[in-house]
Amino acid sequence: MYNKNDMTAPGIGYQDLRLMQGYPPPREKQVRQHNWDSPPYNRWSFQHMSQLFPVAAIHRGPGPVSELKRNERSLDDVHFQRVDGGQTDLATFLTDSYTDGFLVLHQGKVVSEQYFNGMQPHTLHLLQSVSKTIVGSLVGRLIGQGRIDPQAHVSHYVPELSASGYGDARVQDLLDMRTGVRFREDYTDPDAEFIQLDIASGWRERGERESPDSIYGLLKSLSKDREHGQFFEYRSVDTDVLAWVCERACGERLPVLLSREIWSRLGAEQDANITLDCVGTALADGGMSATLRDLGRFAQMYLQGGHFNCQQIVPETFVRACGRGSTPAFEVLYGYYTKSFPTAAYSNQCWVLDSEQGTYSARGVFGQSIYWDPAAEVAIVKLSSWPDFINPEWTLDTFRACAAVVEELQRN
């Protein structure tokens, strides 16, 4: 797809492209609001979000760092068949799919930790919609504490949404993205509600268009086009409503809650951060940035049923449900997905790959992912800067690569 002279070709990092280098950088090398999520500029921006947008820290807290034990080995030669029928190895795939960071955990130990495109162990990388799963973990913890009732209506916690499409949605409808709110998750249609969300969050220039100027304002403006609880349809704003529910249930901002209830309990190495809109509301559906290792700690916590760093962080019942879901509710709109994953579903802000085996994932545009195989005791994290929002082939190839790694680890 990309030739070697193309600035967006794989294997060419932001340092090679000299993005944002110089005092000041030349105009054609500058990364700004209008181009930050376009190739090749996203090769730099995904590792430097705090230089582009206002952010709030998700503090790691004062406690010690939880050690990640290591049992490293090379997985470069692990082979698998791509969706197009060709054979490739892991090393080639990681380069070809614009990987920035790759981490494999097996039986609680780091097997492989690799960095590309100038990323370092201390670098915070944008997680995109993997943020949803982390926000979901907060909801799970608050449910376990009795502070949120998953069967309660959104309007119970956020009265301002009573007249919106979300008023009579249950919290569980939000977790499973089975609301009936009208919201087109279209990344290219300038008239889609998703573009309004980008504008409201501050990620996209407003220009001449009229749209809500804050995330809360957008949520209040959305209407309903069917009853809630019927079937799955992916909507980023469902997670933003979940975050608002958390804030109202606890009387604190999302970054504070994520720090106290999740991040500080992981024994993270670094603070994470999350982007803010013009009134200081965090973009729950995709604005988090974190280091590869700290995301690995989160992945290991879920792999262990919510238990990590000598404590139960998220209730085990909530985490185990992430690997189980309703395939009939999923395939109404996503039947093409079940061709590759016959028992796929969506549950508790996670993509279920195999409801029978319990494998599941967290996913974000531009190639962010966590892959969990609890039975094999494997979690795999991949952070990327694809040149495309969505690439179905690379998504499926990522899962095939992960499955091949699992098979290799079980064999040896």
Secondary structure as GFF3:
##gff-version 3
##sequence-region A 1 412
A	DSSP	three_ten_helix	27	29	.	.	.	ID=ss1
A	DSSP	alpha_helix	42	45	.	.	.	ID=ss2
A	DSSP	three_ten_helix	49	51	.	.	.	ID=ss3
A	DSSP	beta_strand	55	58	.	.	.	ID=ss4
A	DSSP	beta_strand	69	70	.	.	.	ID=ss5
A	DSSP	beta_strand	79	81	.	.	.	ID=ss6
A	DSSP	beta_strand	87	89	.	.	.	ID=ss7
A	DSSP	alpha_helix	90	96	.	.	.	ID=ss8
A	DSSP	beta_strand	99	106	.	.	.	ID=ss9
A	DSSP	beta_strand	109	115	.	.	.	ID=ss10
A	DSSP	beta_strand	125	126	.	.	.	ID=ss11
A	DSSP	alpha_helix	130	144	.	.	.	ID=ss12
A	DSSP	alpha_helix	154	157	.	.	.	ID=ss13
A	DSSP	three_ten_helix	159	161	.	.	.	ID=ss14
A	DSSP	alpha_helix	171	175	.	.	.	ID=ss15
A	DSSP	alpha_helix	193	201	.	.	.	ID=ss16
A	DSSP	alpha_helix	215	221	.	.	.	ID=ss17
A	DSSP	alpha_helix	237	250	.	.	.	ID=ss18
A	DSSP	alpha_helix	254	258	.	.	.	ID=ss19
A	DSSP	pi_helix	259	263	.	.	.	ID=ss20
A	DSSP	alpha_helix	264	266	.	.	.	ID=ss21
A	DSSP	beta_strand	272	275	.	.	.	ID=ss22
A	DSSP	beta_strand	288	290	.	.	.	ID=ss23
A	DSSP	alpha_helix	292	303	.	.	.	ID=ss24
A	DSSP	beta_strand	307	308	.	.	.	ID=ss25
A	DSSP	beta_strand	311	312	.	.	.	ID=ss26
A	DSSP	alpha_helix	316	320	.	.	.	ID=ss27
A	DSSP	three_ten_helix	321	323	.	.	.	ID=ss28
A	DSSP	alpha_helix	327	338	.	.	.	ID=ss29
A	DSSP	beta_strand	345	347	.	.	.	ID=ss30
A	DSSP	beta_strand	350	354	.	.	.	ID=ss31
A	DSSP	beta_strand	359	364	.	.	.	ID=ss32
A	DSSP	beta_strand	368	373	.	.	.	ID=ss33
A	DSSP	three_ten_helix	374	376	.	.	.	ID=ss34
A	DSSP	beta_strand	378	384	.	.	.	ID=ss35
A	DSSP	alpha_helix	392	411	.	.	.	ID=ss36
###
